Amino acid sequence: MIIIAAIIIFLLLLVIIIYNKLISRKNAVDNAFFSMDVMLKKRYDLIPQLVDTVKGYMQHERELLTNLTAMRQKSMEFKLSANDKVVLDNQINDALQQIFIRFENYPDLKASDNFLKLQGAINETEEQLAAARRFYNAAVNDYHNAIEMFPSSVIASWMNLKHKTYFNIPETDKAVPVITIN
């Protein structure tokens, strides 16, 4: 009888430990996301300044600027899930990359102090955001490992824990840059 009670107590303790570990990993993902959300807010606050600054110069890029503004507006909605925000931010990242690539074609814009200062602020924010994304992705990876590995996967399914979306790198950023020396 004592052996059966000991086994039951052991199993109960194991379930409690695994449950608490899963909650801890889930909370770590949420914490990483909310920390990153602060950086995203800073980025979203800079986007209207960027759009206003480049509007006068980049006449041919109106569609890109309009799409960027629309995505920023959508990102500010509170109804988006964390996964939807991650997907939308990946799209915003692509649009910002396109703007900075295309600005090279506008000599007046490259000489604008406002644009250069704004570009510096955005670059700094992007570096901080990249660090926050790495932290978030690491937390998501730990969470995914916890909900997929046995025996915690059984308890995770009881808790209805689902996969989270990773931040990803756009395909254009994965290409090896071509460096030419004149």
C-alpha positions as CSV (number, residue, x, y, z in Angstrom):
1,M,0.0,0.0,0.0
2,I,2.8,2.4,0.8
3,I,4.5,1.7,-2.5
4,I,1.3,2.5,-4.4
5,A,0.9,5.7,-2.4
6,A,4.5,6.6,-3.1
7,I,4.1,6.0,-6.8
8,I,0.9,8.2,-6.9
9,I,2.6,11.0,-4.9
10,F,5.6,10.7,-7.3
11,L,3.4,10.9,-10.4
12,L,1.4,13.8,-8.9
13,L,4.6,15.7,-8.1
14,L,5.9,15.0,-11.6
15,V,2.7,16.4,-13.2
16,I,3.0,19.5,-11.0
17,I,6.6,20.1,-11.9
18,I,5.9,19.7,-15.6
19,Y,2.9,21.9,-15.4
20,N,4.8,24.6,-13.7
21,K,7.7,24.3,-16.2
22,L,5.2,24.7,-19.1
23,I,3.6,27.8,-17.4
24,S,7.1,29.2,-16.9
25,R,8.0,28.7,-20.6
26,K,4.7,30.2,-21.7
27,N,5.2,33.2,-19.5
28,A,8.8,33.6,-20.8
29,V,7.5,33.8,-24.4
30,D,4.9,36.4,-23.3
31,N,7.5,38.4,-21.5
32,A,9.8,38.3,-24.5
33,F,7.0,39.4,-26.7
34,F,5.9,42.3,-24.5
35,S,9.5,43.4,-24.2
36,M,9.8,43.3,-28.0
37,D,6.4,45.0,-28.3
38,V,7.9,48.1,-26.6
39,M,10.6,48.2,-29.4
40,L,7.9,47.7,-32.0
41,K,5.9,50.6,-30.6
42,K,9.0,52.8,-30.9
43,R,9.5,51.7,-34.4
44,Y,5.8,52.3,-35.2
45,D,6.2,55.8,-33.8
46,L,9.1,56.5,-36.2
47,I,7.3,55.3,-39.3
48,P,5.0,58.3,-39.8
49,Q,8.1,60.6,-39.5
50,L,9.9,58.5,-42.1
51,V,6.9,58.6,-44.5
52,D,6.5,62.3,-44.1
53,T,10.2,62.9,-44.7
54,V,10.5,60.8,-47.8
55,K,7.1,61.7,-49.4
56,G,8.4,64.7,-51.1
57,Y,11.4,62.9,-52.5
58,M,10.1,59.5,-53.4
59,Q,7.3,60.4,-55.8
60,H,7.5,57.0,-57.5
61,E,7.4,55.1,-54.3
62,R,3.9,56.2,-53.2
63,E,2.5,52.7,-53.1
64,L,5.3,51.4,-50.9
65,L,4.8,54.3,-48.5
66,T,1.0,53.9,-48.5
67,N,1.4,50.1,-47.8
68,L,3.8,50.9,-45.0
69,T,1.4,53.4,-43.4
70,A,-1.5,50.9,-43.7
71,M,0.6,48.1,-42.1
72,R,1.6,50.4,-39.3
73,Q,-2.0,51.4,-38.7
74,K,-3.0,47.7,-38.6
75,S,-0.2,46.9,-36.2
76,M,-1.5,49.5,-33.7
77,E,-4.8,47.6,-33.4
78,F,-5.2,45.8,-30.1
79,K,-7.2,43.0,-31.6
80,L,-4.2,41.3,-33.2
81,S,-2.9,38.1,-31.7
82,A,0.8,37.8,-30.9
83,N,1.2,35.5,-33.9
84,D,-0.6,38.0,-36.2
85,K,1.6,40.8,-34.9
86,V,4.7,38.8,-35.6
87,V,3.6,38.1,-39.2
88,L,2.7,41.8,-39.7
89,D,6.0,43.0,-38.3
90,N,7.8,40.7,-40.7
91,Q,6.0,42.5,-43.5
92,I,6.8,45.9,-42.1
93,N,10.4,44.9,-41.9
94,D,10.4,44.0,-45.6
95,A,8.8,47.4,-46.5
96,L,11.4,49.3,-44.4
97,Q,14.2,47.4,-46.1
98,Q,12.8,48.3,-49.5
99,I,12.6,52.0,-48.6
100,F,16.2,52.1,-47.5
101,I,17.3,50.2,-50.6
102,R,15.4,52.6,-52.9
103,F,16.5,55.8,-51.2
104,E,19.9,55.4,-52.9
105,N,18.2,56.6,-56.1
106,Y,17.4,60.0,-54.6
107,P,20.5,62.1,-54.1
108,D,18.5,65.0,-52.5
109,L,17.1,62.6,-50.0
110,K,20.5,61.2,-49.1
111,A,21.7,64.8,-48.4
112,S,18.7,65.6,-46.2
113,D,19.7,66.1,-42.5
114,N,16.2,65.1,-41.3
115,F,16.3,61.9,-43.3
116,L,19.8,61.0,-42.1
117,K,18.9,61.6,-38.5
118,L,15.7,59.7,-38.9
119,Q,17.5,56.8,-40.6
120,G,20.0,56.7,-37.7
121,A,17.1,56.6,-35.2
122,I,15.5,53.8,-37.2
123,N,18.7,51.9,-37.5
124,E,19.3,52.1,-33.7
125,T,15.7,50.9,-33.1
126,E,16.2,48.1,-35.6
127,E,19.3,46.9,-33.8
128,Q,17.5,46.9,-30.5
129,L,14.5,45.2,-32.1
130,A,16.8,42.5,-33.6
131,A,18.2,41.7,-30.1
132,A,14.6,41.6,-28.8
133,R,13.6,39.2,-31.7
134,R,16.5,36.9,-30.9
135,F,15.4,36.8,-27.3
136,Y,11.8,36.1,-28.3
137,N,12.8,33.4,-30.8
138,A,14.9,31.7,-28.1
139,A,12.0,31.8,-25.7
140,V,9.7,30.4,-28.4
141,N,12.2,27.6,-29.1
142,D,12.4,26.6,-25.5
143,Y,8.6,26.7,-25.3
144,H,8.2,24.6,-28.5
145,N,10.7,22.0,-27.0
146,A,8.7,21.9,-23.8
147,I,5.3,21.3,-25.5
148,E,6.7,18.8,-28.0
149,M,8.9,16.5,-25.8
150,F,7.5,13.6,-23.8
151,P,6.2,13.6,-21.1
152,S,5.5,17.3,-21.0
153,S,3.8,17.1,-24.4
154,V,1.0,15.1,-22.8
155,I,0.4,17.8,-20.2
156,A,0.8,20.6,-22.8
157,S,-1.9,19.0,-24.9
158,W,-4.2,18.9,-21.8
159,M,-3.4,22.6,-21.3
160,N,-4.2,23.3,-25.0
161,L,-0.8,25.0,-25.5
162,K,-0.2,25.9,-29.2
163,H,2.8,26.8,-31.2
164,K,3.9,30.4,-31.5
165,T,5.2,32.1,-34.6
166,Y,8.9,32.9,-34.9
167,F,10.2,36.2,-36.3
168,N,11.9,35.4,-39.5
169,I,14.4,36.9,-41.8
170,P,13.1,38.0,-45.3
171,E,14.5,36.0,-48.2
172,T,16.2,39.2,-49.5
173,D,18.2,39.5,-46.3
174,K,19.4,35.8,-46.6
175,A,21.2,36.4,-49.9
176,V,24.9,36.8,-49.8
177,P,25.8,40.5,-50.5
178,V,27.8,41.2,-53.6
179,I,30.8,43.3,-52.7
180,T,32.7,45.1,-55.5
181,I,36.0,46.9,-55.1
182,N,36.8,49.6,-57.5
